[in-house]
Amino acid sequence: MRVLIIGAGFAGAAAAYEFKRRFSADVTVIEQSRHAGGMLRTFQTKEGIPYEYGPRIVSVFRGSQDCLPWFRQFLDLQPRDVYQGTCLRPEYPAVPFPVDKPSLLKLPCGDQIAREWEALKGKPAVETNLKTYLESTIGPTLTSLAFAPFNLKFWGRRLEDIPADWGKLRRLERISDKGDYRLPSVAPHYYPKGGFNPLFDKLLNSASELRYGVSVQDISQTPGGGVTVRTDRDTLHADLVLSTAPIDKTLGLRFGELEWKGYRTEIEVIDKPKLGHAPDGVPFSWLYTPYADTQVCRTTDFGVIHHGNSYNQPSVLLKELPDDSVKMYPVWWEGEKFDRYLSEAAKIKGFLPIGRLGMYKYVTMDSTYGMVQRLCDDLSRYAESDHKGRLDVLKHVRGDWAN
Ligand SMILES: Cc1cc2nc3c(=O)[nH]c(=O)nc-3n(C[C@H](O)[C@H](O)[C@H](O)COP(=O)(O)OP(=O)(O)OC[C@H]3O[C@@H](n4cnc5c(N)ncnc54)[C@H](O)[C@@H]3O)c2cc1C
């Protein structure tokens, strides 16, 4: 089986490894940039200090625990405490996020928040939109401090314009009673010793051919079977094409461009934890700043992630400033347009979009691993199916919000 994989990010590299292992496929990988890794690349400052641009920890957020032994074949995973914090106003101290009652009650607005909770007791949630949902579950003060300005800053949307389902899906109403600061990340977290880059050398070792600096332009059905891929250099044919490139672009933007949200970064070298601590003394690995007084929406302390809780050596503090030209987070309001693209992809037998760009889905490493495994498991069903059956397989590979 000749398999062409577009993109040498984590989805493409993991698929190259698994297609070789499970099907003895003859795999060629094409990558538009000069190196592998995609989003999951460990960079270095000019002083040689490592940091990541987007992804930062291996964890089981939504996928299955199976991914941990799989990762351990390639990486030395070191456990880390990863707590997230939020500073609700510039003059307030940082508190854990999701917020917990004891920390909130100590804030200057704590009494007001407590009065609102008391008034809401026993009342049902109002699901007209995200604003009514949050105000009727966590109260108006917390809604306006933690969610309204952040949504405007990062998603460019008012809470009134977002459905309540979005909040329910992400369980935004969660407030822990007893200071369970590790919500929602109760799963253990890991940082690989030496960073993420060695993972790609090992996974891509299984490919017969690896071509860098080649960009795929479009994909079509080869008359008589198989898939044709036109790149900026030449035209290629394969039995199967797994594409981790943006699905809208590989299908010629025929239904228009899918919208993304993202951020650009600013870095600073620091040598001790800078973002405050949870009440149990663990420093925050990253901190949300929802208020409008700053453009920064989140700041990550890579020292805590790379070296542990009480590090004192040079490390990187990275600030994220919203920038929609960077494709990081797909948005819910493009769902219908994406469905049209997926149906179009299923018309080309042998064209399998995967990964975050191919499937227009926010996927962590564990859920990307799950996607690749589902694709391998479903491959014979896909081969025997008509358009509708292939579409069902692609939907199953994509998975739902929970995976
Ligand atoms: C901001 C952010 C933070 C994250 N944090 C975490 C985290 O802490 N933990 C976690 O588990 N996961 C995290 N993730 C998710 C993680 O990044 C993804 O699971 C994984 O890296 C996605 O890999 P991918 O191959 O699908 O996409 P990408 O990494 O984007 O790779 C796609 C590759 O395809 C190439 N490509 C694109 N178009 C073409 C083309 N036309 N021709 C040729 N090549 C092309 C690109 O150059 C790129 O190398 C985060 C993601 C983001 C965006």
The ligand as an SDF file (V2000), in Angstrom:
LIG
                    3D

 53 58  0  0  0  0  0  0  0  0999 V2000
   -1.7940   26.6640   21.2260 C   0  0  0  0  0  0  0  0  0  0  0  0
   -1.8230   25.1800   21.3820 C   0  0  0  0  0  0  0  0  0  0  0  0
   -1.4440   24.5970   22.5790 C   0  0  0  0  0  0  0  0  0  0  0  0
   -1.4730   23.2180   22.7260 C   0  0  0  0  0  0  0  0  0  0  0  0
   -1.0970   22.6500   23.9140 N   0  0  0  0  0  0  0  0  0  0  0  0
   -1.1120   21.3160   24.0470 C   0  0  0  0  0  0  0  0  0  0  0  0
   -0.6650   20.6880   25.2480 C   0  0  0  0  0  0  0  0  0  0  0  0
   -0.2040   21.3430   26.1830 O   0  0  0  0  0  0  0  0  0  0  0  0
   -0.7520   19.3420   25.3290 N   0  0  0  0  0  0  0  0  0  0  0  0
   -1.2340   18.5730   24.2920 C   0  0  0  0  0  0  0  0  0  0  0  0
   -1.3110   17.3460   24.4200 O   0  0  0  0  0  0  0  0  0  0  0  0
   -1.5970   19.1390   23.1480 N   0  0  0  0  0  0  0  0  0  0  0  0
   -1.5540   20.4750   22.9960 C   0  0  0  0  0  0  0  0  0  0  0  0
   -1.9250   21.0400   21.8080 N   0  0  0  0  0  0  0  0  0  0  0  0
   -2.3490   20.1890   20.6990 C   0  0  0  0  0  0  0  0  0  0  0  0
   -1.1780   19.6520   19.8590 C   0  0  0  0  0  0  0  0  0  0  0  0
   -0.4650   20.7360   19.3300 O   0  0  0  0  0  0  0  0  0  0  0  0
   -1.7210   18.8360   18.7380 C   0  0  0  0  0  0  0  0  0  0  0  0
   -2.3110   17.6790   19.2500 O   0  0  0  0  0  0  0  0  0  0  0  0
   -0.7010   18.3660   17.7330 C   0  0  0  0  0  0  0  0  0  0  0  0
    0.4990   19.0760   17.7470 O   0  0  0  0  0  0  0  0  0  0  0  0
   -1.3610   18.5110   16.3930 C   0  0  0  0  0  0  0  0  0  0  0  0
   -0.5470   17.9740   15.4080 O   0  0  0  0  0  0  0  0  0  0  0  0
   -0.9860   18.0570   13.8990 P   0  0  0  0  0  0  0  0  0  0  0  0
    0.0030   17.2440   13.1680 O   0  0  0  0  0  0  0  0  0  0  0  0
   -2.4220   17.7220   13.7670 O   0  0  0  0  0  0  0  0  0  0  0  0
   -0.8870   19.6050   13.4950 O   0  0  0  0  0  0  0  0  0  0  0  0
    0.3880   20.5310   13.2660 P   0  0  0  0  0  0  0  0  0  0  0  0
    1.3250   20.4030   14.4050 O   0  0  0  0  0  0  0  0  0  0  0  0
   -0.1210   21.8760   12.9440 O   0  0  0  0  0  0  0  0  0  0  0  0
    1.1010   19.9100   11.9820 O   0  0  0  0  0  0  0  0  0  0  0  0
    0.6460   20.0820   10.6720 C   0  0  0  0  0  0  0  0  0  0  0  0
    1.8540   20.0050    9.7460 C   0  0  0  0  0  0  0  0  0  0  0  0
    1.4120   20.0420    8.4000 O   0  0  0  0  0  0  0  0  0  0  0  0
    2.2300   20.9270    7.6570 C   0  0  0  0  0  0  0  0  0  0  0  0
    1.4240   21.4250    6.5280 N   0  0  0  0  0  0  0  0  0  0  0  0
    0.3160   22.2170    6.5910 C   0  0  0  0  0  0  0  0  0  0  0  0
   -0.1370   22.4810    5.3510 N   0  0  0  0  0  0  0  0  0  0  0  0
    0.6790   21.8370    4.4830 C   0  0  0  0  0  0  0  0  0  0  0  0
    0.7120   21.7300    3.0680 C   0  0  0  0  0  0  0  0  0  0  0  0
   -0.2070   22.3300    2.2780 N   0  0  0  0  0  0  0  0  0  0  0  0
    1.7100   20.9920    2.4930 N   0  0  0  0  0  0  0  0  0  0  0  0
    2.6470   20.3670    3.2610 C   0  0  0  0  0  0  0  0  0  0  0  0
    2.6480   20.4300    4.6200 N   0  0  0  0  0  0  0  0  0  0  0  0
    1.6830   21.1560    5.2280 C   0  0  0  0  0  0  0  0  0  0  0  0
    2.5900   22.0230    8.6520 C   0  0  0  0  0  0  0  0  0  0  0  0
    3.7530   22.7290    8.2460 O   0  0  0  0  0  0  0  0  0  0  0  0
    2.7930   21.2110    9.9230 C   0  0  0  0  0  0  0  0  0  0  0  0
    4.1080   20.7610   10.0730 O   0  0  0  0  0  0  0  0  0  0  0  0
   -1.9020   22.4200   21.6550 C   0  0  0  0  0  0  0  0  0  0  0  0
   -2.2740   23.0060   20.4330 C   0  0  0  0  0  0  0  0  0  0  0  0
   -2.2370   24.3710   20.2890 C   0  0  0  0  0  0  0  0  0  0  0  0
   -2.6500   24.9710   18.9680 C   0  0  0  0  0  0  0  0  0  0  0  0
  1  2  1  0
  2  3  1  0
  2 52  2  0
  3  4  2  0
  4  5  1  0
  4 50  1  0
  5  6  2  0
  6  7  1  0
  6 13  1  0
  7  8  2  0
  7  9  1  0
  9 10  1  0
 10 11  2  0
 10 12  1  0
 12 13  2  0
 13 14  1  0
 14 15  1  0
 14 50  1  0
 15 16  1  0
 16 17  1  0
 16 18  1  0
 18 19  1  0
 18 20  1  0
 20 21  1  0
 20 22  1  0
 22 23  1  0
 23 24  1  0
 24 25  2  0
 24 26  1  0
 24 27  1  0
 27 28  1  0
 28 29  2  0
 28 30  1  0
 28 31  1  0
 31 32  1  0
 32 33  1  0
 33 34  1  0
 33 48  1  0
 34 35  1  0
 35 36  1  0
 35 46  1  0
 36 37  1  0
 36 45  1  0
 37 38  2  0
 38 39  1  0
 39 40  1  0
 39 45  2  0
 40 41  1  0
 40 42  2  0
 42 43  1  0
 43 44  2  0
 44 45  1  0
 46 47  1  0
 46 48  1  0
 48 49  1  0
 50 51  2  0
 51 52  1  0
 52 53  1  0
M  END
$$$$
